[in-house]
Amino acid sequence: MSEAATHRPRVVVFGWGNTSRGDDALGPLLLADLEAAALPGVETIEDFQLQIEHALDMIGADLVLFLDAGTETAAPYVFYEAQPAGVFTASTHALLPEAVLSVYRQVQGQEPPPAFVLCVRGEQFGLGEPMSEVALERLEAAKGLVRELCARPDLAHWRAEVHDLAHATGPTVPSTAPGT
């Protein structure tokens, strides 16, 4: 069997948010659920927020998935393919996925791997607040999609999911950026 036939795509999954701030825990909780699945070829990275250094974590990845909570995201979640965009500086503290992809392009001198964003709508983000009941329901709905995507790391399949969700629920690109 050839190496190409046995190659398992490498998927890098970023989950970010703050578990002490209510629904902002959605990204880390989705990441924890994915880690429990122990899928081959899947690397998970958790942080409070995205930073320019995360561009280096994408080196060698075949697919990238960003998991986050959003305040004005369509419910229950949006799933879309991200493209490099955004302005950043070396002192940038927190970035959107599109800006991290731009950093990758600049640092590596090539296009980043195909990247997708799953942003789950949250309702309350106050320090010390518990997660809202509706966010817990959305979390459960999103877990299945994340596991299914990572179990089938195929670009055409992921793009088909974006297409299918767009036709089932309307546009999947958020009107506002993910994150809080």
N, C-alpha and C positions, 0 to 999 in steps of 0.2 A: 504494500500500500504506500502511495507517495506521501511526502510530508504535507502537501496541500490537502490531500484527502483526510489526514488525521489532525490538521490544525484546528484547534478550538479557539475561536475568536476571543481576544482579551477585551473585557468590558470594564471600564473604570466608572464607578458610581460614587458621586459626591452627594452627601446628605448634610445639610447645614441648618442651623437654628439653635435655639436656646431652650432646653427642657425646663427651665425655671420661668418661662414666659408663656404660659398657657399653650395656645395652639401653635406657637412657634416650634414646638416639639415635633411637629409632623414630619419634617425632614429626617431628623435623627431616629425617630421611631420607624419610619419606612426603611431606613438603612439597617436598623437592628433586625427587623423582620427578614430582610434579604440576607443578612449575615447568618441568621439561623437556618436558612435554606441551604447554605454551604454549596452553592452552585459552582462547578468548575469554571475557571477562567474569569471569575468575577472578583474584582478588587474593590473594596469599599473604603471610602475616606470620609471621615466626619470632622466637622469644624463648626465654629460658631458663625462664620461667614466665609465667603469666597475671597481669596487674596491672589495677587499676581503669581505667587509661588505655586499655586495649584496648576498652572499651565504646565509645569514640569512633570506633574503626576500623570499627564495625558500622553507622554512620550511612549510610543509603542502600542498604544491602545487602538483597537479596531472600531470600538464604539464607546461613547461617553454618555452617561445619564446623570442629570442634575436633579436632585429632589429637594423641594422647598415648600414652605407655606407662603401664601399670599393673602393680602388683605382685601383686594378688590378683584380677585380672580373669579372667573365664572365657576359656579358650583356644579359638581363636586370638585372638579379639577380641570386643568388644561394640560394638554400634552402636545408639544410642537417641536419641530426641528429648529435648532438654534444656529445662527450664522454669526461669524465674527463681526462685531460692531462695538462702538463705544470708545470713548476717550479715557485714557488712564495715564497716571504718572507713577513714578517709582514710589511715591508716598501714599498712593491710594490705599485706603484702609479696608474697604469692602467693595466688591465688584459684582456685577451681574454676570451670568454665564457667558453672554455674548462678549463681554469685555475680556474675560479669561481666555476665550477663544482667540481674540485679537492679540493678546499677549503671546499666546502660543505661536501664532503666525509671525509675529515680529521676532521673537526669540529664536525660533526654529527655522525661519526662512522658508516655511512651507505651510500649506493649508493644514488646519487641525483635523483630527479624525472626526467623522460624523458625530454630531452631538445633539442630544434631545433634552428637553426640560419637562418635568412633571411637577406642576405647581398645584398644590391642594389648597383649597380655600379654607382659611381660618377666620375665626370671629373675635377672639379675645387674646390679647398679647401682653397683658399687664404682668409685671414682675410678681411672682408668687401665686398667680392665678392658676387654677387647674385647667385642663383642656375642656373645651365646651363639648357637650353631648353630640352636637352636630358634627364637630371636627372629628370626634371618635368614629362616627359613622362613615365619614368621608375617608378616614384613614383605612378602614376595613375595605372600602371599595377600591382604594388605590393600591393596597397590598397585592391584590391579585394581578393587577396590570404590571406592577414592577417585577414580580416573580415570573410572570409569563414572558415579559420582554427579555429578562436576563437568562431565562432557560432557553430562549430561542434568539441568540444574538446574531441576527441577520438584518442587514441594512434595509433590504426590500421589505421585510416583514415589519420592521419598525415604522417605515414610511407608510405602509399600508394601514397600520394602527392609527397614525396621525390622520390619514384620509378617512378611515372608517369613523373615528370619533368626530371628525369635523362634520360628516354627513349625518351622524346620529344626534349631535347636540348643537350644531352651528359652529362658527369659527372657534379654533382652539388656540389661537394666539391671543394672549391676554391684552386687554386694553391698557393695563398698567403693568409695570414690571413686577416679577415675582419678588418675594422677600418682604420684610417688614422694616 
